[in-house]
Amino acid sequence: MRRLITALVVCGALLTSAALAQAEAKDPVQALRAVLAAGRGVQFSETSTLADGAGERRRRGVFELDAKGAVKALDVTITGGEHGPERAIGFNHDIGGTAYRSGGRIGKWLRKGKTWWKDAHQLHLWHTELLGHDEQVVNPAEPAVLAALLKNGQRSGNAVTGAITLKQLEQVSRWAEHSTHAGWDPDVELVYTVTLTPGSLVSRVQSTFTFAGGLEELEGKTLDVDTHYSRWGGKVSIKAPDRRETTTELCVEGICKWRLPG
């Protein structure tokens, strides 16, 4: 009898431990932290739409993340722009970044024999200019961002829906802090839906907000961004383009030694 009771106690303890472990595994922030490491990242695809019918842009590519969820490097292909498809490769540094762009408007300014333009003169993070004003301003790879989204939202099944001001988002997100429209409209509310996988990793972020300041052509327009994420924690290796195909000079209005002031 004592053996039976002991066995039941042991089984109960094991089941309790398993239940606690399962509960821990279902915490999205902990699940995210578990896949963040050097040389790892996440793949994504997204569609950005201005609600006034001005068209949409699509992006797909990969982010290399660090242990804090900051994007160390990116390799993104962009379609749907007025200047045609474009590919962008960027590397983030402590201050600013180094970017490489091919195709799109830049492609029309490259001298013959060159495929990539190298830009190392940015004052902000590389994604500011590479992805543009219609980028996804929410970076769910940053644990503090994910925690804020969970706190400000309500969960129903595998979806979390809520709202957060751009100022609040910028306070917890390096990505948002250095976005193209950071500081334009800090009190504007961003409405979001975060969809989670069975393993509690983010599979999708949908966000919507209306520009209240900044560029005149954007003021009053509503931006919808729908981003899908996959292969969290997968190995990522992003390299700079071949130096033989790269230039720091552009041909603008017949001047082929034009470059940004350093």
C-alpha positions, 0 to 999 in steps of 0.5 A: 500500500505504501508503495502504491501511495508513493508511486501516486505521489511521484506521478502527481509530482511529475504531472505537476512539473509537466503542467508547469513546464507546458504553461511556461512554454506557452508564455510568448515572451519566454518562447521568443527568448528561447529562439534568440541567439547570434547567427539566428533569425526569422523569415518574413513576408508582408503587404503594406497598403495605404487605405486611400487606394494608392497601391500596395507594396510587398516585401519578403526576406529574412532578418538576422537577430541578436539575443535582444531581438534587435535586427542585426542584418536584413536581406529584403526583396521589395515589389509593387513600387513605382520604380520596379522591384528592388532588393536591399541588404543592410547591416546595423551598427551601434550608430547608423548602418551600412546598406546595399540597394539594387534595382528600383530607382537606384538601379536606374542611377547605377553606372554600367557594370555595377549592380549594387549601390553602397550607402554608409552615410546614414544617420539613422538605422538602415531600415529607415531608408531601406523599407520606407514609410510604409514598413511594419513599425512593430518588431515582434522579435523584441521581447519588450515589444511583445510584452507590451503588445500582450499587456495592451491587448486581449487574448482570444485563442491564438490571437491578441488584439489591442492598441498602443500609441506610437510613443509607447511603442517607441519607448520599448522598441529600438526598431520603432524608435528609428522608424521613418516616421518616428516623432511625427505623430507620437500620440497616434494610436496603432491598432494591432492583432498578433497571431501566435503559433501552437508553440506561442511564437508570433506567426503574424502581425497586422497593424493599422494607424493613420498618419497625423503629421510628417510628410504632407502627402501622407497626412490623414492616410491610413496605413495597413501592414500585414506581416507573416513570420516563419522559421524563428531561430533558423540559421541566418547568414547575410553577406555583403554583395560582391565588391566588384558589382558595388559602387558608392557613386551614382549617375544623377543628371549626367554626373556619374561621381555623385555621392552622399556627403560624408 
